[in-house]
Amino acid sequence: MAKKTDKTPKPSNARVRRGRNAEDAGQASTDSRPRGSDEPKKPDLAAVRVQIDGIDRQIQQLIAERAHWAHQVGKAKGKLAAAVDYYRPEREAQVLRQVVDRNDGPLSDEELVRLFREIMSACLAQQEPLKIGYLGPEGTFSQQAVYKHFGHSAHGLPMGSIEEVFAEVASGSADFGVVPVENSGQGTIQVTLDMFLSSPLRICGEVELQIHQYLQSRSGHIEDIERVFAHPQTLGQCSGWLRKNLPKAERIPVSSNAEGARRARGADDAAAIAGESAAVVYGLKKIAGPIEDRADNTTRFLVIGREMFPPSGNDRTSLLVFIRDRPGALYGVLEPLARRGISMNRIESRPEHGYKWQYAFFIDVAGHCQVAPLKDALDEIAEHGSEVRVLGSYPVAIT
């Protein structure tokens, strides 16, 4: 009878090895004060590099071990249809929050979250890379938001418009989409909200991206500039700087900053306002920046998909409320939320499609629609006859 071999990886001894390496490093750096000298002895560079190489080997072994167990998760779920069926944003959010909670430095929370996001992205891509639609072309802030949320192992699909992103996700050609919804200085991107009035898609996540804008051109000389291409939101974000530094330049709105960069590369008298990545992609020279009027310039993006996900423990819910013209209609929606102490982050109205002078309200509240007290509040609102659609309950952005 053939002898069975155990394929299960043995528990890692990284912690033990790390402790031994630390002891070795400590021995290498002892006698830091030579006899007759008050100057501390410099560490032996070669010995330090040996320690780093040893730690790198341990990190690589642990990443391989994690990738193995991530693959086991896929096997435990059974054969699923596609990569999207293996993706669980609530689980990723929980893992990343634990990373932040454990962090004692010296790396920042943001750096560690980025590193772990990439590890999870690579592990998930073992099944099949996720396909993510975004507002293109290449080099937009939307593309940056895709990589921040899904990691670089995801496959980005640049689209020509926000409407096209919704269409590709709805048809199944893209697993998820990433679309801008509001900017801290310029407010809401109305086309994104309007799409939810008729789209069946759900909000599955959110991304907050700090936005830095740069004036860039082919020549790199500001005195050559007669035209400036940028997305309308970007022109608004940089309006003060433009009035002061390029008061006579024509401001030309385009579908995206990357599209502006693509146009600007064709003439010396044209410039674009865009992120640093656009300059690299389109071969432009940075003239000035950051040039946004507000130092806290941040854009919030929504991750859209085809289904709702379970609670992560720290969630936000987006509601779409249809109000008919009767006294106290909006109060009847808000009062059950306020009575239960549910925080409302945002409320905004938009004209309802197909009904003259009727309005729909977009409301963001704290909590998950499947968990009390929000679940109880939504049940009560429904009893009063108000039409409320849950657009999505999703993890709060981990910045």
HUWO-V571115 format. One record per residue. RES is the residue in one letter. PHI is phi as a letter, one per 40 degrees, with the letter a starting at -180 (NA if undefined). OMEGA is omega in degrees with one decimal (* if undefined). NEAR is the number of other C-alpha atoms within 10 Angstrom. Layout:
((RES/PHI/OMEGA/NEAR) (RES/PHI/OMEGA/NEAR))
This chain:
((M/NA/-175.8/3) (A/c/179.4/4) (K/c/-179.9/5) (K/c/176.4/6) (T/b/-179.5/6) (D/c/-178.6/7) (K/c/-177.2/6) (T/c/-179.8/8) (P/c/176.4/9) (K/c/178.2/8) (P/d/-176.9/8) (S/c/175.1/12) (N/b/-174.9/11) (A/c/-177.4/15) (R/c/178.5/10) (V/c/-178.7/10) (R/c/-179.5/14) (R/c/179.2/15) (G/c/179.6/12) (R/c/178.4/12) (N/c/179.4/17) (A/c/178.3/13) (E/c/178.9/12) (D/c/179.9/13) (A/c/179.0/17) (G/c/179.2/10) (Q/c/-178.4/10) (A/c/-175.2/14) (S/b/177.2/16) (T/c/-175.9/10) (D/f/-176.5/10) (S/c/179.2/14) (R/b/179.1/13) (P/c/179.5/10) (R/d/177.1/8) (G/g/-179.2/6) (S/b/175.9/9) (D/c/-178.8/9) (E/c/177.0/10) (P/c/179.9/10) (K/c/178.7/13) (K/c/177.6/9) (P/c/178.0/13) (D/c/-175.2/11) (L/d/-179.8/9) (A/c/179.7/9) (A/c/178.3/14) (V/c/-179.1/14) (R/c/175.6/11) (V/c/178.7/13) (Q/c/-179.9/16) (I/c/178.5/13) (D/c/178.9/12) (G/c/177.8/14) (I/c/178.6/16) (D/d/178.1/12) (R/c/179.3/12) (Q/c/179.0/18) (I/d/-179.1/13) (Q/c/178.1/11) (Q/c/-178.8/14) (L/c/176.9/16) (I/c/177.2/16) (A/c/178.5/13) (E/c/178.4/16) (R/c/179.4/15) (A/c/177.8/19) (H/c/-177.6/15) (W/c/174.1/15) (A/c/176.6/17) (H/c/177.8/16) (Q/c/175.8/12) (V/d/177.5/13) (G/d/178.1/18) (K/c/-179.3/11) (A/c/179.4/9) (K/c/-178.4/10) (G/g/-178.5/10) (K/c/179.6/10) (L/b/-171.8/12) (A/c/-173.0/8) (A/a/-178.7/13) (A/d/-177.6/17) (V/d/-178.6/19) (D/c/178.4/13) (Y/c/-173.4/19) (Y/c/179.0/16) (R/b/-176.2/13) (P/c/-179.3/19) (E/c/177.9/20) (R/c/178.0/15) (E/c/179.4/19) (A/c/178.9/22) (Q/c/179.3/16) (V/c/-177.1/17) (L/c/176.3/20) (R/c/177.1/15) (Q/c/176.7/12) (V/d/179.6/15) (V/c/-178.8/18) (D/c/-178.0/10) (R/c/-170.0/10) (N/c/173.9/14) (D/b/-179.4/10) (G/g/3.3/9) (P/c/177.5/7) (L/c/-179.6/9) (S/c/175.1/12) (D/d/-177.7/20) (E/c/-179.9/11) (E/c/-179.6/12) (L/c/177.4/17) (V/c/179.4/21) (R/c/-179.9/18) (L/c/-178.7/13) (F/c/176.7/16) (R/c/179.8/23) (E/c/177.5/20) (I/c/179.7/18) (M/c/178.9/20) (S/c/179.7/22) (A/c/179.2/20) (C/c/179.4/21) (L/c/-177.3/24) (A/c/173.4/20) (Q/d/178.0/15) (Q/c/-179.7/16) (E/i/-179.8/16) (P/c/173.5/20) (L/c/177.1/24) (K/b/-173.4/21) (I/b/175.3/26) (G/c/178.5/30) (Y/a/178.3/32) (L/c/-177.7/26) (G/c/5.6/23) (P/c/-179.7/22) (E/d/177.7/23) (G/h/179.8/25) (T/c/174.0/22) (F/c/176.5/28) (S/c/176.1/26) (Q/c/176.3/22) (Q/c/179.2/18) (A/c/176.5/25) (V/d/-177.6/25) (Y/c/178.3/20) (K/c/-175.6/18) (H/c/-173.2/25) (F/b/-176.0/24) (G/g/-174.2/21) (H/c/176.2/18) (S/c/174.1/21) (A/c/-179.6/20) (H/b/-179.0/19) (G/c/178.7/23) (L/b/-179.1/21) (P/c/179.5/20) (M/b/-176.6/18) (G/c/-177.9/14) (S/a/176.1/17) (I/c/177.8/20) (E/d/-179.6/16) (E/c/176.5/16) (V/c/178.0/25) (F/d/-177.1/26) (A/c/-178.1/18) (E/c/178.0/19) (V/c/-179.2/21) (A/c/-178.3/20) (S/c/-177.4/10) (G/g/178.0/12) (S/c/173.2/14) (A/b/179.3/22) (D/c/178.0/23) (F/a/173.5/28) (G/b/176.0/33) (V/b/-176.6/29) (V/b/176.9/27) (P/c/179.7/25) (V/b/177.7/17) (E/a/176.4/20) (N/b/-174.5/21) (S/c/-179.9/15) (G/b/-173.3/16) (Q/b/174.9/16) (G/g/-168.6/11) (T/c/168.9/17) (I/c/-168.9/15) (Q/c/-177.0/12) (V/c/179.0/13) (T/c/178.4/18) (L/c/-177.4/19) (D/c/179.9/16) (M/c/-178.8/15) (F/c/178.9/16) (L/c/-177.9/18) (S/b/-176.4/10) (S/c/176.2/13) (P/c/-174.3/13) (L/c/-179.3/21) (R/b/172.0/23) (I/c/-175.2/24) (C/b/-178.2/25) (G/a/177.0/25) (E/a/179.3/23) (V/b/172.8/23) (E/b/-176.1/20) (L/b/175.4/19) (Q/c/-171.8/16) (I/b/172.9/21) (H/b/-176.3/22) (Q/b/-178.9/22) (Y/b/170.6/23) (L/c/-175.6/28) (Q/a/-178.8/31) (S/a/-179.9/30) (R/c/-176.7/23) (S/c/-177.0/19) (G/g/-178.2/17) (H/b/-176.8/16) (I/c/-178.4/19) (E/c/178.9/9) (D/c/-165.7/16) (I/c/174.7/21) (E/b/-180.0/16) (R/b/178.4/18) (V/b/178.4/25) (F/c/174.9/29) (A/a/172.3/27) (H/c/-178.9/21) (P/d/178.1/16) (Q/c/-179.3/20) (T/c/176.8/22) (L/d/176.6/23) (G/c/-179.5/15) (Q/c/-175.5/23) (C/b/-173.1/20) (S/c/179.8/17) (G/c/179.4/16) (W/c/-179.9/15) (L/c/178.3/20) (R/c/-176.8/11) (K/c/-170.2/9) (N/b/178.1/10) (L/b/-173.5/18) (P/c/-176.2/13) (K/c/-177.9/12) (A/c/177.1/17) (E/c/178.7/13) (R/b/-173.9/20) (I/b/179.0/14) (P/c/178.1/17) (V/b/-172.7/18) (S/c/179.0/17) (S/a/177.2/27) (N/c/178.4/29) (A/c/175.4/29) (E/c/175.8/24) (G/c/178.4/24) (A/c/178.5/33) (R/c/179.0/22) (R/c/-175.7/19) (A/c/-177.1/24) (R/c/-176.9/21) (G/c/-176.9/12) (A/a/-178.6/14) (D/c/-178.9/17) (D/c/-178.6/19) (A/b/176.1/24) (A/b/175.8/36) (A/b/169.6/32) (I/b/-176.4/33) (A/a/177.1/31) (G/c/-177.7/24) (E/c/-177.2/21) (S/c/179.2/16) (A/c/177.9/25) (A/c/179.3/24) (V/c/-175.5/12) (V/c/-172.8/13) (Y/b/172.8/19) (G/g/179.9/15) (L/b/177.8/22) (K/b/178.2/19) (K/c/178.4/24) (I/c/-177.6/17) (A/a/175.5/14) (G/i/-1.5/16) (P/c/-175.4/19) (I/b/177.0/19) (E/c/-175.8/24) (D/c/-178.8/17) (R/b/-179.0/15) (A/c/-178.3/11) (D/c/-176.8/12) (N/d/-175.9/17) (T/b/175.6/17) (T/b/176.9/22) (R/b/178.5/20) (F/b/174.7/25) (L/b/172.2/22) (V/c/-177.1/22) (I/b/-179.2/26) (G/a/-172.7/24) (R/b/-179.1/18) (E/a/176.8/12) (M/c/-179.6/16) (F/b/-177.9/20) (P/c/-179.6/17) (P/c/176.4/20) (S/b/-177.9/21) (G/h/175.4/16) (N/a/-169.0/16) (D/b/173.8/20) (R/b/178.9/25) (T/b/176.5/24) (S/b/-177.7/25) (L/b/171.7/20) (L/b/-173.9/22) (V/b/178.0/19) (F/c/-174.4/21) (I/b/172.4/19) (R/c/-172.3/15) (D/c/175.2/10) (R/a/-176.6/7) (P/d/174.6/8) (G/g/-176.1/11) (A/c/-179.9/15) (L/c/177.7/16) (Y/c/179.8/11) (G/c/176.7/15) (V/c/-173.3/22) (L/c/-174.8/16) (E/c/177.5/14) (P/c/176.9/19) (L/c/-178.0/22) (A/c/-177.3/13) (R/c/-179.9/9) (R/c/177.2/13) (G/g/-179.7/12) (I/c/-177.9/17) (S/c/176.4/14) (M/b/-176.3/17) (N/c/-175.1/12) (R/a/172.0/11) (I/a/-178.9/13) (E/a/-179.6/13) (S/b/174.5/16) (R/b/177.4/15) (P/d/-179.2/15) (E/c/-178.2/17) (H/c/174.6/13) (G/g/-179.6/7) (Y/b/-177.9/8) (K/c/177.9/8) (W/g/171.8/10) (Q/b/-171.5/15) (Y/b/173.0/18) (A/b/-179.3/20) (F/b/173.3/20) (F/c/-175.8/21) (I/b/173.6/19) (D/b/180.0/20) (V/b/178.1/20) (A/c/176.0/20) (G/h/179.2/26) (H/b/-173.4/24) (C/c/-179.6/25) (Q/c/-173.1/14) (V/b/175.0/12) (A/c/7.4/12) (P/c/-176.8/17) (L/c/179.3/22) (K/d/-180.0/13) (D/c/179.9/16) (A/c/179.9/21) (L/c/176.4/21) (D/c/-179.9/12) (E/c/179.0/16) (I/c/179.8/18) (A/c/179.5/14) (E/c/-179.4/10) (H/c/173.4/11) (G/g/178.0/11) (S/c/179.0/18) (E/c/-178.1/15) (V/b/174.9/18) (R/b/173.7/15) (V/c/179.6/16) (L/c/178.5/24) (G/i/170.3/23) (S/b/-167.4/27) (Y/a/-179.7/30) (P/c/173.7/26) (V/c/-176.6/20) (A/d/176.4/18) (I/b/-174.0/16) (T/c/*/16))
